[in-house]
């Protein structure tokens, strides 16, 4: 396996959306944007009120136990991140964004923080570039005269 794929696998985050879905009995995992600025997630992107609240209750990156405990605190405190009076947990169970006024649902991602975003796109582009470079090299090795002939046509010799 190429080293860049191994490195990317090591940087993968825990499946927080899946853990939230399981703990709260949700029909689908919530969007990463209930905590993060974007679905790509990442360090320094927990800016949404619900995510900030969970961090204030002990949520730590890469630690599903701390997520479980922070959600238990949210359940016990009946916290409402959007100040609507509907608790975060009730909003999530209704399929709504706990940050949005009135519980607006917004767009739903395909699945979780760890399966979408620029890291997967970057890996796909890196693999495509490697395949193209290998194909180009193989083509040059198989047909060296064809390459010289094309160059002569372009130069006019």
Backbone as numpy.savetxt, mean C-alpha at the origin, in Angstrom:
# Nx Ny Nz CAx CAy CAz Cx Cy Cz
16.27 -15.74 -6.65 15.41 -14.56 -6.65 16.31 -13.32 -6.65
16.02 -12.34 -7.52 16.84 -11.12 -7.55 16.85 -10.42 -6.20
17.99 -9.81 -5.90 18.16 -9.18 -4.58 17.17 -8.05 -4.34
16.79 -7.29 -5.40 15.85 -6.19 -5.18 14.48 -6.69 -4.77
14.07 -7.89 -5.24 12.78 -8.44 -4.83 12.83 -8.89 -3.37
13.97 -9.44 -2.96 14.12 -9.85 -1.56 14.08 -8.63 -0.67
14.76 -7.55 -1.06 14.77 -6.32 -0.27 13.37 -5.75 -0.14
12.60 -5.78 -1.23 11.24 -5.24 -1.18 10.35 -6.07 -0.27
10.55 -7.39 -0.28 9.75 -8.26 0.59 10.05 -7.97 2.05
11.30 -7.66 2.36 11.66 -7.36 3.74 11.09 -6.04 4.21
10.80 -5.12 3.27 10.26 -3.82 3.64 8.74 -3.82 3.74
8.11 -4.93 3.38 6.65 -5.00 3.42 6.14 -4.80 4.84
5.05 -4.07 4.96 4.47 -3.83 6.28 3.49 -4.93 6.63
3.15 -5.07 7.90 2.13 -6.04 8.29 0.80 -5.69 7.63
-0.06 -6.62 7.57 -1.35 -6.42 6.92 -2.33 -5.77 7.90
-2.12 -4.50 8.20 -2.99 -3.80 9.14 -4.44 -3.77 8.67
-4.74 -3.49 7.39 -6.15 -3.51 6.98 -6.80 -4.88 7.20
-6.06 -5.95 6.89 -6.59 -7.30 7.12 -6.79 -7.59 8.59
-5.88 -7.10 9.43 -6.00 -7.30 10.88 -7.20 -6.53 11.43
-7.42 -5.32 10.93 -8.59 -4.53 11.36 -9.86 -5.24 10.92
-9.87 -5.73 9.68 -11.04 -6.46 9.18 -11.36 -7.65 10.06
-10.35 -8.42 10.40 -10.56 -9.62 11.22 -11.02 -9.27 12.63
-10.35 -8.31 13.26 -10.69 -7.98 14.65 -12.09 -7.40 14.77
-12.50 -6.58 13.81 -13.81 -5.93 13.91 -14.91 -6.67 13.15
-14.56 -7.75 12.47 -15.56 -8.52 11.72 -16.12 -7.75 10.54
-15.27 -7.03 9.83 -15.71 -6.23 8.69 -15.87 -7.11 7.46
-16.74 -6.69 6.55 -16.95 -7.42 5.31 -15.74 -7.33 4.38
-15.02 -6.22 4.44 -13.84 -6.01 3.60 -12.82 -5.21 4.40
-11.56 -5.32 4.05 -10.55 -4.53 4.76 -10.76 -3.04 4.48
-10.53 -2.19 5.45 -10.69 -0.75 5.21 -9.57 -0.21 4.33
-9.81 0.96 3.76 -8.80 1.62 2.94 -7.63 2.05 3.82
-6.45 2.06 3.24 -5.26 2.53 3.96 -5.41 3.99 4.34
-6.23 4.71 3.59 -6.41 6.14 3.82 -7.25 6.46 5.05
-7.69 5.45 5.80 -8.34 5.78 7.08 -7.28 6.24 8.08
-6.02 5.91 7.82 -4.90 6.35 8.67 -3.88 7.18 7.90
-3.56 6.75 6.67 -2.49 7.34 5.88 -3.00 8.40 4.92
-2.08 9.24 4.47 -2.40 10.27 3.48 -2.74 9.66 2.13
-2.11 8.53 1.78 -2.37 7.84 0.51 -2.45 6.34 0.76
-2.93 5.61 -0.25 -2.99 4.16 -0.14 -1.61 3.51 -0.13
-0.59 4.24 -0.55 0.77 3.69 -0.53 1.30 3.56 0.89
0.75 4.33 1.83 1.20 4.26 3.22 2.64 4.71 3.36
3.34 4.18 4.34 4.74 4.51 4.52 4.98 5.38 5.74
6.25 5.49 6.09 6.66 6.28 7.26 6.28 7.74 7.08
5.75 8.32 8.14 5.41 9.74 8.14 4.11 10.10 7.43
3.34 9.10 7.01 2.10 9.40 6.28 0.84 9.20 7.10
0.97 8.83 8.38 -0.21 8.69 9.25 -0.59 10.10 9.69
-1.53 10.68 8.95 -1.95 12.06 9.21 -3.44 12.20 9.44
-4.20 11.14 9.18 -5.64 11.20 9.35 -5.99 11.08 10.84
-7.08 11.73 11.27 -7.44 11.72 12.70 -7.54 10.32 13.31
-8.12 9.36 12.58 -8.25 8.01 13.11 -6.87 7.39 13.35
-5.96 7.53 12.39 -4.61 7.00 12.55 -3.85 7.68 13.67
-3.98 9.00 13.77 -3.32 9.75 14.84 -3.85 9.29 16.20
-5.16 9.08 16.27 -5.77 8.61 17.53 -5.22 7.23 17.91
-5.17 6.30 16.93 -4.64 4.96 17.24 -3.19 5.03 17.70
-2.42 5.90 17.09 -1.02 6.06 17.53 -0.97 6.60 18.96
-1.92 7.47 19.31 -1.93 7.99 20.68 -2.32 6.91 21.69
-2.88 5.82 21.18 -3.27 4.70 22.04 -2.28 3.54 21.93
-1.06 3.84 21.43 0.01 2.86 21.46 0.31 2.13 20.16
-0.38 2.45 19.08 -0.10 1.77 17.81 1.33 2.05 17.37
2.04 0.97 17.05 3.43 1.05 16.59 3.52 0.42 15.20
4.38 0.97 14.33 4.57 0.35 13.01 5.06 -1.09 13.15
4.63 -1.95 12.25 5.07 -3.35 12.17 4.68 -4.18 13.40
3.69 -3.75 14.18 3.32 -4.45 15.40 1.81 -4.63 15.47
1.34 -5.79 15.01 -0.11 -6.04 14.99 -0.71 -6.14 16.38
0.09 -6.52 17.37 -0.41 -6.56 18.75 -0.77 -5.15 19.22
0.09 -4.18 18.88 -0.21 -2.81 19.28 -1.45 -2.29 18.55
-1.66 -2.73 17.31 -2.88 -2.37 16.57 -4.11 -2.94 17.28
-4.03 -4.19 17.66 -5.13 -4.85 18.37 -5.47 -4.09 19.66
-4.45 -3.73 20.43 -4.67 -3.01 21.69 -5.23 -1.60 21.45
-4.75 -0.93 20.42 -5.25 0.42 20.11 -6.72 0.36 19.70
-7.09 -0.67 18.93 -8.50 -0.83 18.54 -9.37 -1.14 19.76
-8.85 -1.94 20.69 -9.60 -2.22 21.93 -9.83 -0.93 22.71
-8.82 -0.06 22.75 -8.97 1.23 23.44 -10.03 2.08 22.75
-10.03 2.06 21.41 -11.03 2.82 20.65 -12.44 2.30 20.93
-12.57 0.99 21.01 -13.88 0.39 21.32 -14.34 0.83 22.71
-13.44 0.74 23.68 -13.79 1.08 25.06 -14.14 2.55 25.23
-13.43 3.42 24.53 -13.64 4.87 24.67 -14.74 5.41 23.74
-15.19 4.58 22.80 -16.21 5.00 21.83 -15.81 6.33 21.17
-14.55 6.39 20.78 -13.99 7.60 20.19 -14.59 7.88 18.80
-14.80 9.15 18.48 -15.29 9.57 17.17 -14.28 10.53 16.56
-13.52 10.06 15.58 -12.48 10.88 14.97 -13.04 12.06 14.19
-14.28 11.96 13.70 -14.86 13.06 12.95 -15.82 13.90 13.79
-15.89 13.62 15.08 -16.74 14.35 16.02 -18.21 14.34 15.64
-18.65 13.29 14.97 -20.05 13.20 14.55 -20.93 12.54 15.60
-20.29 11.94 16.60 -21.05 11.20 17.60 -21.11 9.71 17.28
-20.79 9.34 16.03 -20.71 7.93 15.64 -19.29 7.47 15.93
-19.15 6.40 16.69 -17.80 5.95 17.05 -17.05 5.48 15.80
-15.73 5.53 15.90 -14.89 5.06 14.80 -15.22 3.63 14.43
-15.39 2.79 15.43 -15.64 1.37 15.20 -16.99 1.17 14.52
-18.02 1.90 14.97 -19.34 1.80 14.33 -19.27 2.28 12.88
-18.50 3.33 12.63 -18.34 3.82 11.25 -17.66 2.76 10.39
-16.60 2.15 10.91 -15.91 1.12 10.15 -16.83 -0.08 9.89
-17.59 -0.47 10.88 -18.50 -1.61 10.70 -19.60 -1.30 9.70
-19.93 -0.01 9.54 -20.93 0.40 8.54 -20.29 0.62 7.17
-18.98 0.35 7.07 -18.28 0.52 5.80 -17.96 1.97 5.48
-17.90 2.81 6.51 -17.66 4.23 6.32 -16.27 4.63 6.79
-15.82 5.78 6.33 -14.54 6.33 6.75 -14.76 7.05 8.08
-14.08 6.64 9.15 -14.30 7.27 10.45 -13.80 8.72 10.52
-13.03 9.16 9.52 -12.52 10.52 9.49 -13.46 11.50 8.81
-14.27 10.99 7.89 -15.09 11.84 7.04 -16.31 12.36 7.77
-16.65 13.62 7.57 -17.88 14.15 8.16 -19.08 13.37 7.61
-19.92 12.92 8.47 -21.09 12.15 8.04 -20.77 10.74 7.62
-19.51 10.31 7.81 -19.14 8.93 7.51 -19.07 8.61 6.04
-18.73 9.57 5.18 -18.63 9.33 3.75 -17.69 8.16 3.50
-18.08 7.27 2.59 -17.28 6.06 2.35 -16.09 6.32 1.44
-16.20 7.13 0.43 -15.08 7.40 -0.48 -14.70 6.17 -1.27
-13.62 6.26 -2.05 -13.21 5.11 -2.86 -12.66 3.98 -2.00
-12.84 2.76 -2.45 -12.35 1.59 -1.73 -11.21 0.97 -2.52
-10.06 0.73 -1.88 -8.93 0.14 -2.61 -9.16 -1.34 -2.88
-8.34 -1.91 -3.74 -8.45 -3.33 -4.05 -8.18 -4.16 -2.81
-7.11 -3.85 -2.07 -6.86 -4.57 -0.83 -5.61 -4.05 -0.16
-5.74 -3.47 0.97 -4.68 -3.19 1.91 -3.46 -2.40 1.49
-2.75 -1.88 2.47 -1.57 -1.04 2.28 -0.42 -1.82 1.68
-0.26 -3.06 2.08 0.93 -3.79 1.67 0.82 -4.35 0.27
-0.34 -4.25 -0.38 -0.45 -4.84 -1.70 -0.63 -3.81 -2.78
-0.65 -2.54 -2.49 -0.78 -1.52 -3.51 0.30 -0.48 -3.32
0.41 0.37 -4.28 1.31 1.49 -4.13 2.51 1.44 -5.04
3.36 2.43 -4.86 4.48 2.63 -5.75 5.50 1.51 -5.66
5.62 0.83 -4.53 6.62 -0.24 -4.41 6.33 -1.36 -5.38
5.06 -1.78 -5.51 4.71 -2.84 -6.45 4.90 -2.37 -7.89
4.56 -1.13 -8.19 4.75 -0.60 -9.52 6.23 -0.51 -9.85
7.03 -0.09 -8.89 8.47 0.00 -9.09 9.06 -1.38 -9.37
8.63 -2.39 -8.65 9.12 -3.74 -8.87 8.74 -4.22 -10.27
7.52 -3.96 -10.69 7.07 -4.35 -12.01 7.89 -3.66 -13.09
8.15 -2.37 -12.93 8.95 -1.64 -13.90 10.39 -2.15 -13.94
10.96 -2.48 -12.78 12.32 -3.02 -12.73 12.40 -4.35 -13.45
11.42 -5.20 -13.26 11.40 -6.51 -13.92 11.26 -6.32 -15.43
10.37 -5.41 -15.84 10.17 -5.15 -17.27 11.46 -4.62 -17.91
12.16 -3.73 -17.24 13.42 -3.19 -17.77 14.46 -4.30 -17.90
14.53 -5.18 -16.93 15.49 -6.28 -16.97 15.17 -7.21 -18.13
13.89 -7.55 -18.33 13.48 -8.44 -19.42 13.81 -7.79 -20.76
13.53 -6.49 -20.91 13.82 -5.79 -22.16 15.32 -5.77 -22.44
16.13 -5.53 -21.43 17.58 -5.49 -21.64 18.11 -6.87 -22.03
17.57 -7.90 -21.44 17.98 -9.27 -21.79 17.57 -9.60 -23.22
16.36 -9.22 -23.60 15.88 -9.49 -24.96 16.72 -8.73 -25.98
17.06 -7.50 -25.69 17.87 -6.68 -26.59 19.27 -7.28 -26.74
19.87 -7.69 -25.64 21.20 -8.29 -25.68 21.17 -9.59 -26.48
20.15 -10.42 -26.28 20.03 -11.67 -27.01 19.87 -11.40 -28.50
19.10 -10.41 -28.87 18.89 -10.05 -30.27 20.21 -9.62 -30.91
21.01 -8.83 -30.22 22.31 -8.38 -30.75 23.26 -9.56 -30.92
23.21 -10.50 -29.98 24.10 -11.65 -30.07 23.71 -12.57 -31.21
22.45 -12.70 -31.51 21.98 -13.60 -32.57 22.19 -13.00 -33.96
22.07 -11.69 -34.09 22.10 -11.06 -35.41 23.07 -9.88 -35.45
24.39 -10.13 -35.28 25.34 -9.00 -35.26 25.44 -8.30 -36.62
25.31 -9.03 -37.75 25.39 -8.41 -39.08 24.21 -7.50 -39.34
23.03 -7.91 -38.89 21.83 -7.10 -39.11 22.01 -5.73 -38.48
22.65 -5.70 -37.34 22.88 -4.43 -36.66 23.83 -3.56 -37.47
24.93 -4.14 -38.01 25.86 -3.38 -38.82 25.19 -2.90 -40.09
24.34 -3.74 -40.69 23.65 -3.36 -41.92 22.73 -2.17 -41.67
21.98 -2.17 -40.58 21.10 -1.05 -40.25 21.91 0.22 -40.04
23.06 0.11 -39.38 23.89 1.27 -39.14 24.38 1.83 -40.47
24.75 0.96 -41.40 25.19 1.44 -42.70 24.06 2.15 -43.45
22.86 1.66 -43.34 21.72 2.31 -43.99 21.48 3.70 -43.41
21.63 3.84 -42.10 21.41 5.13 -41.47 22.49 6.13 -41.82
23.73 5.68 -41.94 24.85 6.58 -42.24 24.92 6.86 -43.73
24.47 5.93 -44.55 24.48 6.11 -45.99 25.63 5.40 -46.67
26.21 4.41 -46.05 27.33 3.65 -46.64 26.86 2.34 -47.14
